[in-house]
Amino acid sequence: MTRKDFLKTVGASAITAAVSSSFNSAVAASANALLKRGVTLYSYQEAYYTHEMSLEDCLSEASTIGATHIQILPEEMVPDFPNPSDRWLGQWKDWMAKYHLVPDTYCQFQDTVLMKGVDQSLDDGLAMLERDLKLANRMGLTKMRLLIGTDLTVAEKAIPLAEKYNVWMGFEIHAPAKLDSKLVHRWIEIADRNKTKHLGLLPDFGIFQSKPSRVQRDRSIRDGLLTESIAHYVEEEWAKKTPKQAVAAEVAKRNPKPGDTQYVTSIYNIHMEDPKMVVQLKGYIQNMHTKFWEMTEDYHEYCIPYEQVIPVLLEGGVEASLSSEYEGQRSTQDVSTTDECEQVRRHHVMLKRLLGEA
C-alpha cells in the first residue's frame, strides 16, 4: 500500500481525526513560539514526482505531523505557473484553512541563463523577481527564498517591489558559504543601506554539518564515481584533522578517479558554524532551512547535531519559521523507495523535543 493509499483509508482518517482533536491547542502554542515548525514541500519531491502524493496529500501529511508553516516550490507545484487561475488560488487558500496551515515561504529560482551563452539582463532578472513576488502575494506567502547566486543588483532593485507586495526576501546561506563571509556582509550592507525589513538572510542548516553524509557517500560509490577505500581513508584522516594537502597527496598516489579527488575537497569543506553567530544575525532572519539527509530510528540527524544548534537559537531569542528540508531521497532512490513521510515525521519528533513541545 502506498502512502497515498494509506492516507485514504478509514484508519488514516481516524488517526488524522485524533491528531486534529489536539491540533488547535498545538497551533495555539506554536503561535507564541519563537521557532515555528514547518515543512518545505521539496521534502516530498520523490513521492510528488511519481504521483504517489498530490499537492493536497503533501499538505495533509505536513499537517498530520503538527507542522504549521508551509514552503512551496511554485514552478513545480502550481498549475499554470506563473499565472494560476483565481479558482486554483481559492483551492489553495481552502487547503490552508482545512489543514490549519500558514502559507509561509516561496522558493524562488532566478534563472540567469535561459539561453545557452546568453546571460540574463538586469531588467529581465528584475522582471522575473517581480513575477514571483506578485505570485507569492497572491498565494498569501509572506517570505521568499533567494538562491545564494541571485544577482545583488537585481535583489537591491527589487526591494521596493518586495515592500509593495509585502514579501520578505532572504538570501540563502548555503554550505560551503560561511556566516562571516564577504558575501553575507554585502547582503547585510544592502539591507541596512536601504533601511528595509524586506531583505535579509535565510540560513540553511547544512552550515552546521559536523560529519560526512554516509547516504551521499554510498550513492557515489554505487554510481562508480567514488572508490570505497579512498572514501573511508579521506573521512578517517579528516576526522583526525590531518592537513588536506597531505590527504590529497596520498589520494593522488592511489590511481584515483576524478570523484576521489573531488571527495577530498568536499569533505574538507565540511565545517560546523557556531550557532551563536546566527543569534548575532537574528534581526535579518525570518526563515531557516532545517536541512537533513538521514534521520535515524532514534530520532537524530546523522550529520547535523541539532541538539547543539536549536537550544542556542532558542536561548538567543531567534524568531523564525523552520522549514524541514529532506534531501536524502536523492541518495537512496537507486536502490530503494525512501519513505519521505517517515523521514520528515522523525525530523519533527526531534524538533518537538528540542523545542520543548514533546
TORKOLSE-270812 format. One record per residue (C-alpha): residue number from 0; residue in one letter; x, z, y. Coordinates in Angstrom, 1 decimal. Layout:
REM residues N
<NUM, A, <X, Z, Y>>
...
***
This chain:
REM residues 358
<0, M, <0.0, 0.0, 0.0>>
<1, T, <1.4, -0.9, 3.4>>
<2, R, <1.4, 1.4, 6.4>>
<3, K, <-1.3, -0.7, 8.0>>
<4, D, <-3.5, -0.3, 4.9>>
<5, F, <-2.9, 3.4, 4.8>>
<6, L, <-4.0, 3.8, 8.5>>
<7, K, <-7.3, 2.2, 7.5>>
<8, T, <-8.1, 4.5, 4.6>>
<9, V, <-10.5, 7.4, 4.7>>
<10, G, <-7.6, 9.7, 4.0>>
<11, A, <-5.7, 8.5, 7.0>>
<12, S, <-8.9, 8.8, 9.1>>
<13, A, <-9.2, 12.4, 8.1>>
<14, I, <-5.5, 13.0, 9.0>>
<15, T, <-6.0, 11.4, 12.3>>
<16, A, <-9.1, 13.5, 13.0>>
<17, A, <-7.2, 16.6, 12.1>>
<18, V, <-4.4, 15.7, 14.5>>
<19, S, <-6.9, 14.8, 17.2>>
<20, S, <-8.6, 18.2, 16.9>>
<21, S, <-5.5, 19.9, 18.2>>
<22, F, <-4.3, 17.0, 20.2>>
<23, N, <-5.8, 17.9, 23.5>>
<24, S, <-4.0, 21.2, 23.6>>
<25, A, <-0.8, 19.4, 22.8>>
<26, V, <-1.3, 16.9, 25.6>>
<27, A, <-2.1, 19.7, 28.0>>
<28, A, <1.1, 21.4, 27.0>>
<29, S, <3.2, 18.2, 27.3>>
<30, A, <1.7, 17.5, 30.8>>
<31, N, <3.6, 20.5, 32.1>>
<32, A, <6.8, 19.8, 30.1>>
<33, L, <9.9, 18.6, 31.8>>
<34, L, <10.8, 16.3, 28.9>>
<35, K, <7.8, 14.4, 27.6>>
<36, R, <7.8, 12.8, 24.1>>
<37, G, <7.2, 9.1, 23.9>>
<38, V, <8.0, 6.0, 21.9>>
<39, T, <9.2, 2.6, 22.7>>
<40, L, <7.3, 0.2, 20.5>>
<41, Y, <10.6, -1.5, 19.9>>
<42, S, <10.9, 1.2, 17.2>>
<43, Y, <8.3, -0.6, 15.1>>
<44, Q, <9.8, -4.0, 15.5>>
<45, E, <10.1, -5.0, 11.9>>
<46, A, <6.5, -4.0, 10.9>>
<47, Y, <5.2, -5.7, 14.0>>
<48, Y, <7.2, -8.9, 13.3>>
<49, T, <6.0, -9.1, 9.7>>
<50, H, <2.4, -8.4, 10.9>>
<51, E, <2.2, -5.3, 8.8>>
<52, M, <1.3, -3.5, 12.0>>
<53, S, <-0.6, -4.8, 15.0>>
<54, L, <-0.1, -3.6, 18.6>>
<55, E, <-3.1, -1.2, 18.2>>
<56, D, <-1.6, 0.1, 14.9>>
<57, C, <1.7, 0.9, 16.7>>
<58, L, <-0.2, 2.8, 19.4>>
<59, S, <-2.3, 4.7, 16.9>>
<60, E, <0.8, 5.6, 15.0>>
<61, A, <2.6, 6.9, 18.1>>
<62, S, <-0.5, 9.0, 18.9>>
<63, T, <-0.7, 10.4, 15.4>>
<64, I, <2.8, 12.0, 15.7>>
<65, G, <1.9, 13.5, 19.1>>
<66, A, <3.8, 11.1, 21.3>>
<67, T, <2.2, 10.6, 24.7>>
<68, H, <4.3, 8.1, 26.7>>
<69, I, <4.5, 4.5, 25.7>>
<70, Q, <7.2, 2.0, 26.4>>
<71, I, <6.4, -1.6, 25.6>>
<72, L, <8.2, -5.0, 25.4>>
<73, P, <5.6, -7.2, 27.1>>
<74, E, <7.4, -10.5, 26.2>>
<75, E, <6.9, -9.6, 22.6>>
<76, M, <3.6, -7.9, 22.6>>
<77, V, <1.4, -9.0, 25.5>>
<78, P, <-0.7, -12.1, 24.7>>
<79, D, <-0.3, -14.9, 27.2>>
<80, F, <2.7, -13.2, 28.8>>
<81, P, <3.2, -13.0, 31.8>>
<82, N, <-0.4, -13.6, 32.7>>
<83, P, <-2.6, -11.8, 30.3>>
<84, S, <-6.4, -12.0, 30.8>>
<85, D, <-8.4, -9.3, 32.5>>
<86, R, <-10.2, -8.9, 29.2>>
<87, W, <-7.0, -8.1, 27.4>>
<88, L, <-5.9, -5.7, 30.1>>
<89, G, <-9.2, -3.9, 29.7>>
<90, Q, <-8.5, -3.6, 26.0>>
<91, W, <-5.0, -2.2, 26.7>>
<92, K, <-6.5, 0.4, 29.0>>
<93, D, <-9.1, 1.3, 26.4>>
<94, W, <-6.4, 1.8, 23.8>>
<95, M, <-4.6, 4.1, 26.2>>
<96, A, <-7.7, 6.2, 26.6>>
<97, K, <-8.7, 6.1, 22.9>>
<98, Y, <-5.3, 7.3, 21.7>>
<99, H, <-4.6, 9.7, 24.6>>
<100, L, <-1.5, 7.8, 25.7>>
<101, V, <0.2, 7.3, 29.0>>
<102, P, <1.4, 3.7, 29.9>>
<103, D, <4.9, 4.6, 30.9>>
<104, T, <7.8, 2.1, 30.8>>
<105, Y, <8.1, -1.7, 30.9>>
<106, C, <11.2, -3.2, 29.2>>
<107, Q, <12.4, -5.9, 31.5>>
<108, F, <14.8, -8.7, 30.3>>
<109, Q, <16.5, -10.5, 33.2>>
<110, D, <17.2, -13.9, 31.5>>
<111, T, <20.2, -15.1, 33.5>>
<112, V, <20.9, -18.3, 31.6>>
<113, L, <17.7, -20.1, 30.7>>
<114, M, <19.5, -23.5, 30.6>>
<115, K, <22.9, -23.9, 28.9>>
<116, G, <25.7, -23.9, 31.5>>
<117, V, <23.3, -23.2, 34.4>>
<118, D, <23.4, -19.7, 35.9>>
<119, Q, <20.2, -18.3, 37.3>>
<120, S, <20.0, -18.3, 41.1>>
<121, L, <19.3, -15.1, 43.0>>
<122, D, <15.9, -16.5, 44.1>>
<123, D, <14.9, -17.2, 40.5>>
<124, G, <16.1, -13.8, 39.4>>
<125, L, <14.1, -12.1, 42.1>>
<126, A, <11.0, -14.2, 41.2>>
<127, M, <11.4, -13.2, 37.6>>
<128, L, <11.7, -9.5, 38.5>>
<129, E, <8.6, -9.7, 40.8>>
<130, R, <6.7, -11.3, 38.0>>
<131, D, <7.5, -8.3, 35.8>>
<132, L, <6.8, -5.7, 38.4>>
<133, K, <3.4, -7.3, 39.0>>
<134, L, <2.5, -7.2, 35.3>>
<135, A, <3.8, -3.6, 35.0>>
<136, N, <1.4, -2.7, 37.8>>
<137, R, <-1.5, -4.5, 36.2>>
<138, M, <-0.8, -2.6, 32.9>>
<139, G, <-0.5, 0.8, 34.7>>
<140, L, <3.1, 1.1, 33.8>>
<141, T, <5.0, 3.1, 36.4>>
<142, K, <8.6, 2.7, 35.2>>
<143, M, <10.8, -0.3, 34.3>>
<144, R, <13.9, -0.5, 32.3>>
<145, L, <16.5, -2.9, 33.8>>
<146, L, <19.3, -4.2, 31.5>>
<147, I, <22.8, -3.0, 32.3>>
<148, G, <23.7, -6.5, 33.2>>
<149, T, <20.9, -7.1, 35.8>>
<150, D, <22.4, -8.6, 38.9>>
<151, L, <22.9, -5.9, 41.5>>
<152, T, <21.9, -8.2, 44.4>>
<153, V, <18.6, -9.1, 42.6>>
<154, A, <17.8, -5.5, 41.9>>
<155, E, <18.5, -4.4, 45.5>>
<156, K, <16.4, -7.2, 46.9>>
<157, A, <13.6, -6.2, 44.5>>
<158, I, <13.4, -2.6, 45.9>>
<159, P, <10.6, -3.5, 48.5>>
<160, L, <8.7, -5.1, 45.7>>
<161, A, <9.1, -2.1, 43.4>>
<162, E, <7.8, 0.1, 46.2>>
<163, K, <4.9, -2.4, 46.8>>
<164, Y, <3.9, -2.3, 43.1>>
<165, N, <4.8, 1.4, 42.8>>
<166, V, <7.1, 0.8, 39.8>>
<167, W, <10.4, 2.8, 39.4>>
<168, M, <13.3, 0.7, 38.2>>
<169, G, <16.0, 2.3, 36.1>>
<170, F, <19.3, 0.6, 35.2>>
<171, E, <20.0, 1.4, 31.5>>
<172, I, <23.3, 3.2, 31.0>>
<173, H, <24.2, 1.9, 27.5>>
<174, A, <27.3, 2.6, 25.4>>
<175, P, <30.1, 2.0, 25.8>>
<176, A, <29.4, 2.4, 29.5>>
<177, K, <30.2, 5.9, 30.9>>
<178, L, <28.2, 8.1, 33.2>>
<179, D, <31.1, 8.5, 35.5>>
<180, S, <31.9, 4.8, 36.0>>
<181, K, <32.2, 2.4, 38.9>>
<182, L, <29.0, 0.6, 37.9>>
<183, V, <26.9, 3.8, 37.8>>
<184, H, <28.3, 4.9, 41.1>>
<185, R, <27.4, 1.5, 42.5>>
<186, W, <23.8, 1.8, 41.3>>
<187, I, <23.6, 5.2, 42.9>>
<188, E, <25.1, 3.9, 46.2>>
<189, I, <22.4, 1.1, 46.3>>
<190, A, <19.6, 3.6, 45.8>>
<191, D, <21.0, 6.0, 48.4>>
<192, R, <21.7, 3.3, 51.0>>
<193, N, <18.1, 2.0, 50.7>>
<194, K, <16.7, 5.5, 50.8>>
<195, T, <14.4, 4.7, 47.8>>
<196, K, <13.0, 6.6, 45.0>>
<197, H, <12.1, 3.4, 43.2>>
<198, L, <15.6, 2.7, 41.8>>
<199, G, <17.6, 4.9, 39.5>>
<200, L, <19.3, 5.4, 36.2>>
<201, L, <18.0, 5.2, 32.6>>
<202, P, <20.4, 6.8, 30.1>>
<203, D, <20.4, 5.6, 26.5>>
<204, F, <21.3, 8.3, 24.0>>
<205, G, <23.9, 6.0, 22.4>>
<206, I, <26.2, 7.5, 25.1>>
<207, F, <26.0, 10.8, 23.1>>
<208, Q, <27.1, 9.3, 19.8>>
<209, S, <29.6, 11.6, 18.1>>
<210, K, <30.4, 9.8, 14.9>>
<211, P, <30.1, 6.3, 13.4>>
<212, S, <26.8, 5.0, 12.1>>
<213, R, <27.0, 4.6, 8.4>>
<214, V, <24.0, 2.3, 8.2>>
<215, Q, <25.6, -0.1, 10.6>>
<216, R, <28.9, 0.0, 8.8>>
<217, D, <27.4, -0.5, 5.4>>
<218, R, <25.4, -3.5, 6.7>>
<219, S, <28.6, -5.1, 8.0>>
<220, I, <30.3, -4.6, 4.6>>
<221, R, <27.3, -6.1, 2.7>>
<222, D, <27.4, -9.1, 5.1>>
<223, G, <31.1, -9.6, 4.3>>
<224, L, <32.2, -9.0, 7.9>>
<225, L, <34.0, -5.8, 7.2>>
<226, T, <36.3, -4.6, 4.4>>
<227, E, <35.1, -1.3, 3.0>>
<228, S, <38.6, 0.3, 2.5>>
<229, I, <39.6, -0.7, 6.0>>
<230, A, <36.4, 0.7, 7.5>>
<231, H, <36.9, 4.1, 5.9>>
<232, Y, <40.5, 4.1, 6.9>>
<233, V, <39.6, 3.4, 10.6>>
<234, E, <36.9, 6.1, 10.6>>
<235, E, <39.2, 8.7, 9.0>>
<236, E, <42.0, 8.1, 11.5>>
<237, W, <39.6, 8.1, 14.4>>
<238, A, <38.4, 11.5, 13.3>>
<239, K, <41.9, 12.7, 13.2>>
<240, K, <42.5, 11.4, 16.7>>
<241, T, <45.2, 9.0, 15.6>>
<242, P, <46.0, 6.7, 18.5>>
<243, K, <44.1, 3.4, 18.5>>
<244, Q, <47.3, 1.4, 18.8>>
<245, A, <48.7, 2.9, 15.6>>
<246, V, <45.5, 2.3, 13.7>>
<247, A, <45.3, -1.3, 14.9>>
<248, A, <48.9, -1.9, 13.9>>
<249, E, <48.2, -0.6, 10.3>>
<250, V, <45.0, -2.7, 10.0>>
<251, A, <47.0, -5.8, 11.1>>
<252, K, <49.2, -5.3, 8.0>>
<253, R, <46.2, -5.4, 5.6>>
<254, N, <45.3, -9.1, 6.0>>
<255, P, <42.2, -8.1, 8.0>>
<256, K, <39.1, -10.2, 8.6>>
<257, P, <38.1, -10.6, 12.3>>
<258, G, <35.4, -8.0, 11.7>>
<259, D, <38.0, -5.5, 10.6>>
<260, T, <40.0, -5.9, 13.8>>
<261, Q, <36.8, -5.6, 15.8>>
<262, Y, <35.8, -2.5, 14.0>>
<263, V, <38.8, -0.7, 15.3>>
<264, T, <37.7, -1.4, 18.9>>
<265, S, <34.1, -0.4, 18.0>>
<266, I, <35.0, 2.9, 16.5>>
<267, Y, <37.4, 3.8, 19.3>>
<268, N, <34.7, 3.1, 21.8>>
<269, I, <32.6, 5.9, 20.4>>
<270, H, <32.6, 8.7, 23.0>>
<271, M, <30.2, 11.5, 23.4>>
<272, E, <29.4, 12.0, 27.1>>
<273, D, <28.9, 15.5, 28.4>>
<274, P, <25.1, 16.0, 28.8>>
<275, K, <25.8, 18.2, 31.8>>
<276, M, <26.6, 15.0, 33.6>>
<277, V, <23.0, 13.9, 33.1>>
<278, V, <21.9, 17.1, 34.7>>
<279, Q, <24.0, 16.2, 37.8>>
<280, L, <22.3, 12.9, 38.0>>
<281, K, <18.7, 14.1, 37.3>>
<282, G, <17.4, 13.1, 40.7>>
<283, Y, <17.9, 9.5, 39.7>>
<284, I, <16.4, 9.7, 36.2>>
<285, Q, <12.7, 9.3, 35.2>>
<286, N, <13.0, 7.9, 31.6>>
<287, M, <15.6, 8.0, 28.8>>
<288, H, <16.0, 6.0, 25.6>>
<289, T, <16.4, 8.6, 22.9>>
<290, K, <18.1, 6.1, 20.6>>
<291, F, <18.6, 6.8, 16.9>>
<292, W, <19.8, 4.9, 13.8>>
<293, E, <19.2, 7.3, 10.9>>
<294, M, <17.0, 10.4, 10.7>>
<295, T, <17.9, 12.4, 7.6>>
<296, E, <15.4, 14.1, 5.4>>
<297, D, <16.2, 17.4, 7.1>>
<298, Y, <15.3, 16.0, 10.5>>
<299, H, <18.7, 15.5, 12.0>>
<300, E, <20.1, 12.3, 13.5>>
<301, Y, <23.2, 11.4, 11.6>>
<302, C, <25.3, 10.1, 14.6>>
<303, I, <23.9, 11.8, 17.7>>
<304, P, <23.9, 15.6, 18.0>>
<305, Y, <20.6, 16.0, 19.7>>
<306, E, <21.0, 19.8, 19.2>>
<307, Q, <23.8, 19.7, 21.7>>
<308, V, <22.0, 17.5, 24.2>>
<309, I, <18.3, 18.4, 24.5>>
<310, P, <18.9, 22.1, 25.2>>
<311, V, <21.3, 21.3, 28.1>>
<312, L, <18.8, 18.9, 29.6>>
<313, L, <16.1, 21.5, 29.4>>
<314, E, <18.2, 24.2, 30.9>>
<315, G, <19.3, 21.9, 33.7>>
<316, G, <15.7, 21.0, 34.6>>
<317, V, <15.9, 17.3, 33.8>>
<318, E, <12.4, 15.8, 34.1>>
<319, A, <11.8, 12.5, 32.3>>
<320, S, <9.9, 10.8, 29.6>>
<321, L, <11.8, 10.3, 26.3>>
<322, S, <11.3, 7.0, 24.6>>
<323, S, <12.2, 7.3, 20.9>>
<324, E, <14.1, 4.1, 20.1>>
<325, Y, <14.8, 3.5, 16.4>>
<326, E, <17.3, 0.7, 15.7>>
<327, G, <18.2, 1.5, 12.1>>
<328, Q, <15.9, -1.1, 10.5>>
<329, R, <18.2, -3.9, 11.6>>
<330, S, <20.9, -2.4, 9.4>>
<331, T, <18.8, -1.9, 6.3>>
<332, Q, <16.3, -4.8, 6.3>>
<333, D, <18.6, -6.9, 4.0>>
<334, V, <18.3, -4.5, 1.1>>
<335, S, <15.1, -2.5, 1.5>>
<336, T, <12.0, -2.1, 3.6>>
<337, T, <12.7, 0.7, 6.0>>
<338, D, <9.7, 3.0, 6.8>>
<339, E, <10.0, 2.8, 10.5>>
<340, C, <7.0, 5.1, 11.0>>
<341, E, <8.6, 7.8, 8.9>>
<342, Q, <11.9, 7.5, 10.8>>
<343, V, <10.1, 7.8, 14.1>>
<344, R, <8.0, 10.7, 12.7>>
<345, R, <11.1, 12.6, 11.7>>
<346, H, <12.6, 12.0, 15.1>>
<347, H, <9.5, 13.6, 16.7>>
<348, V, <9.6, 16.5, 14.3>>
<349, M, <13.2, 17.1, 15.6>>
<350, L, <12.2, 16.7, 19.2>>
<351, K, <9.3, 19.0, 18.9>>
<352, R, <11.6, 21.7, 17.5>>
<353, L, <14.2, 21.2, 20.2>>
<354, L, <11.6, 21.1, 23.0>>
<355, G, <10.0, 24.3, 21.8>>
<356, E, <6.8, 22.7, 20.7>>
<357, A, <7.1, 23.4, 17.0>>
***
